[in-house]
Amino acid sequence: MANSKFKKVTVILLAICIIASFALSACLKTSDSGKTDNSSANNQVTTGNSNASQSQQEKPYEFSIFRSTWTDLDEDNDLIINEINKRLNVKIRILTAPYETWIEKYNILITSGDVPDLSVTTGPGTLNFNDWAKQGIFLEIKDLYEKHCPNIQKYLSDDIIKAHLINGGLYGIPKPSLSDSTFAIRADWLRKLNMEMPKTLDDVYQVLKAFRDNDPDGNNQNDTYGLCSEDTLNTINFVFSAFGVHCPPTDATKWVPDGNGKLTSNILEPGVKDAIIYVTKLYRDKILDQEWMLTKSQAYLDKVHSGKAGVLSTGFGSMLVSESNIKANDPSCELAIMEGITGPEGKFVRPMQTGFYMVSSISSKATNPVKILEFLDFLMSDEGDKLIRYGIEGITYTMKDGKPVVNMEEAKKYGIESGHKFRQILQPPVISIPQEDPRVPELLEMSKVLFEGPFYPAPTLQPESLKEVITQQGPDYVKNAVTMIITGDKDPGEEWDKFIEEWRKTGGDKLIQEINELYEANK
């Protein structure tokens, strides 16, 4: 899409109010495929409880939902799923897989013909989504969406919908989303070591070194990390931002402006090499966790929650939840936002955003697609949002002065201290922060920057030759190369230059040419 179109996204997102409220924040799980007939397919769900009573005589419509990382969801005993089942007269079954294997598992479902009724995936331009849509695996829902999803349409701009059309058809509903990602630092450790909040990468280096060496947790053991990361390096993105880089080099298919009106690969942004050199220094000086390249997402969280990391990846809306989790192991923990770290040239950029995250698609074999759309729209209603954000009044929260106050102990009991996992399907793009903490006003003020972007100019476009190039280069080609450079013993700058040359020759230049042709055609 053109830049002008995505300016509209920013305007619309700016109009969304920021809500200060109490944050709540294996394998493949098999189930019935949800092909139950239902005579009320054309009835639209309302947001009141009266709908449930009207449907009591009807057999609940059973359908399956696939989404990665839901391995701990038990649909038979989940408080929120059971409540949704009751209110909407449905029976939801969960299909899932760990983050590290979900693509493989989902591909097996597709090729076997056992397509989930509702799939939450990365959407157009990724995986084989466009081919699956053209093959009729997903249902074309443009007219149904316009008729049955009024709550979603309040938050989802026409430009984002247009960006997801494939040959004029809509094969999935994107979740409107602003990434509130940021970084937090152990403020209690800074105080103990008599150090100031770092402002530059040089400051960060000295602080992290002290966190590693000077026993900031006071247990007389050498067991604290300066910095830990998962294998994608997304969790230390502040380093790349300080070199003017909009996203870490985990792959080469994030298309960013080249400064001359065209698009280029994210790995060709001018500051990437210097950022890798800096990360290499952190690793070789043993300030960065020496096992970062083996650390997956859950293992990273485990390390962070152990209370042994000085800087962690979090969000403006989830920092206080992160702090609460760490306090279970280190009661003295106090976090503070570490934002705007600048590099040697004084640069700082925020990570680039798409304006959406993940896409919900309905199988063409689903017997009641309208009922599934009504479920999706319910999640974006005031009633549905309140349910997945806070839980059930009298159980996980109470109302005080007209605002929800969460019982954190009960919320943790039901696994919704950061909200229910269904918020990962659809949820209004608002920032939710515990309102009784004195740091909330500052966090809310800081989070306003999220509405300014920057936004990717063409988030759903991908070159025609992408699959061919990925096959030639091999899986995780970029990520593996970055790992080898950082953990190797050669000059990282020289090795990066060699890698870029190889990437260009093995299809990179062809991809850049094709993405710009698409970009021009879609302006």
Secondary structure, 3 states (H helix, E strand, C coil): CCHHHHHHHHHHHHHCCCCCCCCCCCCCCCCCCCCCCCCCCCCCCCCCCHHHHHCCCCCCEEEEEECCCCCCCCCCCCHHHHHHHHHHCEEEEEECCCHHHHHHHHHHHHHHCCCCCEEEECCCCCCCHHHHHHCCCECCCHHHHHHHCHHHHHHCCHHHHHHCEECCEECCEEEECCCCEEEEEEHHHHHHCCCCCCCEHHHHHHHHHHHHHCCCCCCCCCCCECECCCCCCHHHHHHHHCCCCCCCCCCCCCEEECCCCCEEEHHHCCCHHHHHHHHHHHHHCCCECCCHHHCCHHHHHHHHHCCCECEEEEECCCHHHHHHHHHCCCCCCCEEECCCCECCCCCCCCCCECCEEEEEEEECCCCCHHHHHHHHHHHCCHHHHHHHHHCCECCCEEEECCEEEECHHHHHHCCCCCCCHHHHCCCCCCCCCCCCCCCHHHHHHHHHHHHHCCECCCCCCCCCCHHHHHHHHCCCHHHHHHHHHHHCCCCHHHHHHHHHHHHHHHHHHHHHHHHHHHHHHCC
